[in-house]
Amino acid sequence: MSFEPVTHVETSGFYRGYNRGIAVSVKLIIVLLVFWTATTPNAADTLLAVQTATIEVFGVWYISATALFMSLCIILALLPGTGSQRLGMPDTQPEFSRFAWFSMMFGAGIGVGMLTYSTAEPLYHFGNNPDVIMGNAEALTAGNVRPAYKWTLLHYGLTPWACYAVVGLSLAYFSYRRGMPLTIRSPFTALLGARSNIVLGGIVDTAAILATLIGIAVTIGYGVTQLAYGAHHITHWSWIIQENAPTTLGLAVAVGIIVMAAMMSALSGLGRGIKWLSNLNMVLSWLLLLIFLIFGATWFAGEVFVQGLYDYLGALPAMSSTVWSDPSTQEGLELAQWQSNWTIFYWAWWIAFTPFVGLFLARVSRGRTLREYAIGAIILPSLMCFAWLCIIGGTALDLELSGIAQGSILDADLSAQLFATVDVLFQAPWAFPITCLCVLLLLTYLITSADSAVLVVNTIVSGGVEQEHASQHIVLWSLLLGLVIITLLMVGGLEALRSVMIIGALPFSGVMFFMMLSLLIAMWRDRHGTSPIGKLEGT
């Protein structure tokens, strides 16, 4: 007997094959957000105030929850009784080779952030980080390189990848061992059974869709800013960048191009546009990394990688559990502001992506043992991120420390530092094609992120079933995504996007906690041979 949660879908009309209540609820929330933002004069200030209040109240929750997710995944992988469990029946074989499996998971979990922050984050922390604030290191000196990378690696290491992994693990366990649909609501049958199909299922799916849309909106918001700098770097068109900042017209055109391209890619399906662009992403990414590995500061990057990894692992427990919230002193205030702007922002960003990436990880991991899953979904991607940050970011740092850059990289805008690094490292005429490669890679990352997110949203609304008549819904979700990005960029820029994401990711962090709890209950009951959970009458 199959104990499957069933998502109610319409049998006729515009929403045939889809859950109308979930679809309408999300669209209504998005439209109200856009309308309120566009018609309220001080909308950006209000969002910032709500963000500040959210961090004050839930900052400890963001830090604690992500640390809990990481600890759970590591413990389950290490324990003999759980680490050897297979995501599927005992005789289930993996669908993909290890190389293909890892490549797909890494490509799904990371993207434009590697281009925007591969130089920007190490350079920022080189100038300011908690060790500098507390007087343990001196800013902009060689002695601050190791602390800078310790904090940089925190944001791309085990903790964020474990957030993806815990969602993917929960979905895979219930789908491949319980025969349930690969949807966000399935794990909740461990706690509430059939009731999860009605009110709770709708809430969970709605939270997942909002988190996905908001998370991808922030990614594209940061990405189009960097894309504008790159396009201006190539064309020198003044309408794109004015007064060292992207123009409203430049950002709007960039968002329009990305949304339309993502829409066309999503309409073509997984086997065409998305697959082709994903393969192109991987080729271009390896090409850019190889160029920096050959012509960049290779030895310096190797030293930074080894030392940074050592410092990161040693400080991980403290970095994962410390919450700075004392504004009574200048040091306490600066530490709290740094943690809010970086760590809590990152945790919200990664959490917002977990519905999308978690579903994908579960989809490609059938037949893997839990220990294999932890290595492929957490450890190896973390090492790949470390390598990328050390090779490209390390080259930028070395150019500044050696005096070759003379501050030109540090003084550039966060979104322009990659292009500034290319200009310093490569002489004409080589700088131009390398810059074009970065812009092309950035564009493909943005398009693949957007088209994949649209398809995931469409899948969630349909209860995990691919619909043959999905075109009109793909178009509508794509347009809504573009509307959110453009409106928030116009009203409050990247700060407004940041505020909405930190606020919007909060509900899904609660969903993740209960998914983790459901997983533990299911594994406990299975191990001790108790009656199946999630039994639904009438299914």
SETI-884008 format. One record per residue (C-alpha): x, y, z. Coordinates in steps of 0.25 Angstrom, whole numbers, always signed. Last residue first. Example, Ala and Ser with C-alpha at 12.3 -4.5 7.8 and 13.67 -1.06 7.14 Angstrom:
SETI-884008
+55, -4, +29
+49, -18, +31
end
This chain:
SETI-884008
-20, +27, -3
-34, +26, +5
-28, +28, +18
-14, +33, +19
-3, +26, +27
+8, +36, +29
+16, +27, +38
+17, +12, +36
+15, +4, +49
+28, +2, +58
+40, -6, +53
+50, +0, +62
+59, +5, +50
+47, +10, +42
+41, +17, +54
+54, +24, +57
+57, +28, +42
+42, +34, +41
+43, +42, +54
+57, +47, +50
+52, +51, +36
+40, +58, +42
+48, +66, +51
+57, +70, +39
+45, +74, +31
+40, +82, +44
+53, +90, +44
+52, +92, +29
+38, +98, +30
+43, +107, +41
+54, +112, +32
+43, +114, +21
+36, +124, +30
+49, +133, +32
+53, +133, +17
+43, +144, +14
+49, +154, +25
+63, +152, +21
+59, +152, +6
+51, +165, +7
+62, +173, +14
+73, +168, +4
+64, +172, -8
+62, +186, -2
+76, +188, +1
+80, +184, -14
+72, +195, -19
+61, +202, -11
+50, +206, -20
+55, +203, -34
+62, +190, -30
+50, +186, -22
+40, +188, -34
+50, +182, -44
+52, +169, -36
+37, +167, -33
+33, +170, -47
+43, +160, -53
+38, +149, -44
+24, +152, -47
+27, +151, -62
+34, +138, -61
+22, +132, -52
+12, +136, -63
+20, +131, -75
+22, +118, -68
+8, +117, -65
+4, +119, -79
+14, +108, -84
+10, +98, -74
+0, +90, -83
+8, +76, -82
+8, +77, -67
+20, +71, -59
+15, +65, -46
+21, +69, -33
+8, +74, -27
+5, +84, -38
+8, +96, -30
+21, +90, -26
+25, +87, -41
+22, +101, -46
+31, +107, -35
+42, +97, -38
+41, +101, -53
+42, +116, -50
+54, +113, -41
+61, +106, -52
+58, +117, -62
+63, +128, -53
+76, +120, -48
+79, +116, -63
+78, +130, -68
+86, +137, -57
+97, +126, -58
+97, +128, -74
+98, +143, -72
+110, +142, -62
+117, +133, -71
+116, +142, -83
+120, +154, -75
+132, +147, -69
+136, +142, -83
+135, +156, -89
+144, +161, -78
+154, +150, -82
+153, +154, -97
+156, +169, -93
+167, +167, -83
+175, +159, -94
+178, +171, -103
+182, +178, -94
+189, +173, -81
+184, +163, -72
+185, +163, -57
+181, +178, -54
+169, +178, -64
+164, +164, -59
+164, +169, -45
+156, +181, -48
+146, +172, -55
+145, +164, -43
+144, +176, -34
+132, +182, -41
+121, +177, -33
+127, +181, -20
+130, +195, -25
+145, +197, -28
+154, +203, -18
+160, +190, -14
+163, +186, -28
+170, +199, -32
+177, +200, -18
+191, +200, -25
+188, +187, -33
+203, +184, -34
+206, +187, -19
+209, +173, -16
+198, +172, -5
+188, +177, -15
+191, +167, -26
+192, +156, -16
+178, +159, -11
+172, +159, -25
+179, +146, -28
+174, +140, -15
+160, +144, -19
+161, +136, -32
+169, +124, -27
+165, +124, -12
+150, +127, -15
+149, +116, -26
+157, +106, -17
+148, +108, -5
+135, +107, -13
+140, +93, -19
+144, +89, -5
+130, +92, +0
+124, +85, -12
+132, +73, -8
+128, +73, +7
+113, +76, +6
+105, +69, -5
+115, +58, -10
+120, +55, +4
+107, +55, +11
+100, +47, +0
+111, +37, +0
+109, +35, +15
+93, +34, +13
+95, +23, +3
+92, +27, -11
+81, +20, -19
+73, +32, -22
+82, +45, -22
+78, +52, -34
+63, +56, -30
+67, +58, -16
+78, +68, -19
+68, +75, -29
+57, +77, -19
+67, +82, -9
+72, +92, -19
+59, +99, -21
+53, +98, -7
+67, +101, -1
+69, +114, -9
+63, +123, +2
+71, +116, +13
+84, +120, +5
+80, +134, +5
+75, +135, +19
+88, +128, +24
+96, +138, +15
+89, +150, +21
+91, +145, +35
+106, +143, +32
+108, +156, +25
+101, +169, +28
+95, +164, +41
+108, +158, +46
+115, +171, +42
+105, +180, +49
+105, +171, +62
+121, +172, +62
+120, +187, +60
+110, +189, +71
+118, +180, +80
+131, +188, +78
+124, +201, +79
+118, +197, +93
+104, +196, +97
+99, +189, +84
+101, +175, +90
+95, +165, +80
+107, +157, +75
+103, +142, +73
+113, +132, +74
+109, +118, +70
+114, +115, +56
+127, +123, +57
+131, +116, +70
+129, +102, +65
+135, +106, +52
+148, +112, +57
+157, +100, +56
+151, +96, +43
+152, +110, +37
+166, +112, +42
+171, +99, +35
+163, +102, +22
+169, +116, +21
+183, +111, +23
+182, +100, +12
+174, +109, +3
+182, +122, +5
+195, +114, +3
+190, +109, -10
+185, +122, -15
+198, +129, -12
+205, +118, -21
+195, +120, -32
+195, +135, -32
+188, +136, -46
+192, +133, -60
+190, +118, -59
+180, +116, -48
+173, +129, -53
+171, +123, -67
+167, +109, -62
+156, +116, -53
+151, +123, -65
+151, +110, -74
+145, +102, -63
+133, +112, -61
+131, +113, -76
+130, +98, -78
+121, +97, -66
+112, +108, -70
+111, +103, -84
+106, +89, -79
+95, +96, -71
+91, +105, -83
+89, +92, -91
+81, +85, -81
+72, +97, -78
+70, +100, -92
+67, +85, -97
+64, +73, -88
+59, +81, -76
+48, +88, -84
+47, +98, -96
+38, +107, -88
+48, +108, -77
+58, +113, -87
+49, +123, -93
+45, +128, -80
+59, +129, -75
+63, +137, -88
+51, +147, -85
+55, +148, -70
+69, +151, -73
+67, +161, -84
+57, +169, -76
+66, +169, -63
+77, +174, -72
+68, +185, -78
+63, +189, -65
+77, +190, -58
+82, +199, -70
+70, +208, -69
+71, +210, -54
+86, +214, -56
+97, +205, -50
+106, +213, -41
+120, +219, -43
+113, +233, -45
+106, +227, -57
+107, +213, -62
+98, +207, -73
+94, +220, -81
+109, +223, -82
+112, +212, -92
+127, +208, -89
+124, +195, -98
+132, +185, -90
+133, +191, -76
+119, +196, -78
+114, +182, -80
+122, +177, -68
+117, +187, -59
+103, +185, -63
+105, +170, -61
+110, +172, -47
+97, +179, -44
+89, +169, -52
+95, +158, -43
+92, +165, -29
+77, +166, -33
+77, +153, -40
+82, +146, -27
+72, +154, -19
+60, +151, -28
+65, +136, -28
+63, +136, -13
+50, +144, -13
+44, +134, -23
+49, +122, -16
+45, +126, -2
+31, +130, -7
+30, +116, -14
+34, +109, -1
+25, +117, +8
+13, +114, -1
+16, +99, -2
+17, +98, +14
+5, +107, +16
-3, +98, +6
+2, +85, +12
-2, +90, +26
-16, +94, +22
-20, +81, +14
-11, +70, +11
-3, +71, +24
-16, +66, +31
-14, +53, +25
-2, +49, +34
+1, +60, +44
+16, +57, +49
+22, +47, +39
+12, +52, +28
+21, +65, +28
+31, +59, +20
+22, +60, +7
+19, +75, +8
+32, +79, +0
+29, +70, -12
+35, +57, -18
+23, +49, -17
+22, +38, -7
+27, +24, -9
+32, +23, +6
+47, +19, +4
+49, +27, -9
+40, +39, -7
+40, +40, +8
+56, +38, +9
+58, +47, -3
+50, +59, +2
+56, +58, +15
+70, +57, +10
+68, +68, +0
+64, +77, +11
+75, +74, +20
+85, +75, +8
+82, +89, +4
+84, +94, +18
+96, +85, +20
+102, +93, +8
+101, +106, +16
+107, +100, +28
+119, +92, +22
+125, +103, +14
+122, +116, +6
+119, +126, +17
+129, +120, +27
+139, +121, +16
+139, +136, +16
+141, +137, +31
+153, +128, +31
+158, +135, +18
+159, +149, +24
+165, +143, +37
+176, +137, +29
+178, +149, +20
+179, +159, +32
+194, +157, +35
+197, +162, +21
+191, +175, +24
+178, +182, +20
+172, +182, +34
+180, +178, +46
+177, +166, +53
+172, +162, +67
+167, +176, +70
+152, +171, +73
+147, +179, +60
+159, +173, +52
+156, +159, +56
+141, +161, +54
+144, +165, +39
+148, +178, +32
+158, +181, +21
+162, +167, +17
+148, +163, +20
+144, +172, +8
+154, +167, -1
+151, +152, +2
+136, +155, -1
+138, +163, -14
+147, +154, -21
+140, +141, -22
+127, +149, -17
+120, +153, -30
+125, +141, -39
+123, +130, -29
+110, +136, -25
+105, +135, -39
+105, +120, -38
+104, +110, -27
+95, +99, -22
+90, +94, -36
+104, +93, -42
+109, +86, -30
+98, +76, -30
+99, +73, -45
+114, +72, -45
+114, +62, -33
+104, +53, -40
+111, +53, -53
+124, +50, -46
+118, +39, -37
+111, +33, -49
+96, +35, -50
+84, +26, -47
+89, +20, -34
+85, +6, -31
+73, +2, -22
+75, -12, -16
+73, -8, -2
+61, +1, -5
+63, +16, -7
+72, +26, -1
+81, +15, +4
+85, +14, +19
+100, +12, +22
+101, +25, +29
+89, +22, +38
+94, +10, +46
+108, +13, +45
+107, +27, +50
+116, +37, +42
+106, +41, +32
+95, +44, +42
+104, +52, +51
+109, +60, +39
+95, +63, +34
+90, +67, +48
+101, +76, +52
+100, +84, +39
+84, +85, +41
+87, +89, +55
+97, +100, +52
+87, +106, +42
+76, +106, +52
+85, +113, +63
+90, +124, +54
+76, +127, +48
+69, +126, +62
+79, +135, +69
+76, +146, +58
+61, +143, +60
+57, +155, +69
+68, +165, +66
+69, +160, +52
+54, +162, +49
+54, +175, +56
+65, +180, +47
+58, +174, +34
+45, +181, +38
+52, +194, +39
+59, +192, +26
+46, +189, +19
+40, +201, +25
+52, +210, +20
+51, +203, +6
+36, +206, +6
+37, +221, +9
+29, +227, -2
+18, +215, -2
+12, +213, -16
+22, +204, -23
+26, +196, -10
+11, +193, -7
+7, +189, -21
+19, +180, -22
+17, +173, -9
+2, +172, -12
+5, +166, -25
+14, +156, -19
+5, +152, -8
-7, +151, -18
+2, +142, -27
+5, +133, -16
-9, +131, -11
-14, +129, -25
-4, +118, -28
-6, +111, -14
-22, +112, -15
-22, +108, -30
-14, +95, -28
-10, +91, -42
-14, +81, -52
-25, +90, -59
-22, +104, -53
-28, +111, -65
-41, +103, -65
-43, +88, -62
-38, +77, -53
-33, +86, -42
-22, +80, -33
-22, +74, -19
-8, +70, -14
-9, +56, -10
+0, +51, +1
+4, +37, -2
+4, +24, +7
+5, +14, -4
+0, +0, +0
end
